[in-house]
Amino acid sequence: MTTLEFNAKVFLMENEDLFFDSYLECKSKHVNRLLENEKLFIKLCLYLQKGNLIDFAYLQKCFNDSLVEFKKDMKHYFA
């Protein structure tokens, strides 16, 4: 795992709730659309300002993996 991938994973983990909130709002699994959420975008800017560069393709992959688990959890919750 590269530093850029690690930073992407950490950013997702730290802001997972915001990612899922944004997903539920815009009904898109694409990170570029999710980042239209103002709170999530501000968090990204602050993270980048600290010098943490991100591999956005890897961030997309990690989010898709998390989304699969999120959907499974939601099915169990509402079953």
C-alpha positions as CSV (number, residue, x, y, z in Angstrom):
1,M,0.0,0.0,0.0
2,T,1.4,3.4,-1.0
3,T,1.3,6.5,1.2
4,L,-1.4,8.0,-1.1
5,E,-3.6,4.8,-0.7
6,F,-3.1,4.8,3.0
7,N,-4.1,8.5,3.2
8,A,-7.2,7.8,1.2
9,K,-8.2,4.9,3.5
10,V,-7.6,7.0,6.6
11,F,-9.6,9.9,5.2
12,L,-12.5,7.5,4.4
13,M,-12.4,5.9,7.8
14,E,-12.3,9.3,9.6
15,N,-15.3,10.6,7.6
16,E,-17.3,7.4,6.8
17,D,-20.5,8.8,8.3
18,L,-20.3,11.9,6.1
19,F,-19.6,9.7,3.0
20,F,-22.7,7.6,3.8
21,D,-24.8,10.7,4.5
22,S,-23.8,12.2,1.2
23,Y,-24.5,8.9,-0.6
24,L,-28.0,8.8,0.8
25,E,-28.6,12.4,-0.2
26,C,-27.3,12.3,-3.8
27,K,-27.9,8.6,-4.5
28,S,-24.5,8.4,-6.2
29,K,-21.6,6.1,-5.4
30,H,-19.1,8.3,-7.2
31,V,-16.7,10.1,-4.9
32,N,-16.6,13.3,-7.1
33,R,-20.4,13.6,-6.5
34,L,-20.2,12.8,-2.8
35,L,-17.6,15.6,-2.4
36,E,-20.3,18.1,-3.4
37,N,-21.4,17.7,0.2
38,E,-20.1,20.9,1.8
39,K,-19.0,19.3,5.1
40,L,-17.2,16.5,3.4
41,F,-15.5,18.9,0.9
42,I,-14.3,21.1,3.8
43,K,-12.9,18.0,5.6
44,L,-11.1,17.0,2.4
45,C,-9.6,20.5,2.0
46,L,-8.4,20.5,5.6
47,Y,-6.9,17.0,5.2
48,L,-5.1,18.0,2.0
49,Q,-3.8,21.2,3.6
50,K,-2.1,19.1,6.3
51,G,0.0,17.6,3.5
52,N,-2.0,14.4,3.2
53,L,-2.2,13.6,-0.5
54,I,-4.8,11.1,-1.6
55,D,-5.1,8.5,-4.4
56,F,-8.7,9.3,-5.5
57,A,-9.0,6.1,-7.5
58,Y,-8.2,4.1,-4.4
59,L,-10.6,6.3,-2.3
60,Q,-13.3,5.3,-4.8
61,K,-12.5,1.6,-4.5
62,C,-12.4,1.8,-0.7
63,F,-15.8,3.6,-0.7
64,N,-17.3,1.0,-3.0
65,D,-16.1,-1.7,-0.6
66,S,-17.5,0.1,2.4
67,L,-20.8,0.7,0.5
68,V,-21.3,-3.0,0.0
69,E,-21.0,-3.6,3.7
70,F,-23.2,-0.6,4.5
71,K,-25.9,-1.9,2.2
72,K,-25.7,-5.4,3.9
73,D,-26.0,-3.7,7.3
74,M,-29.0,-1.7,6.2
75,K,-30.8,-4.8,4.9
76,H,-30.2,-6.6,8.2
77,Y,-31.4,-3.5,10.1
78,F,-34.6,-3.1,8.2
79,A,-35.3,-6.9,7.8
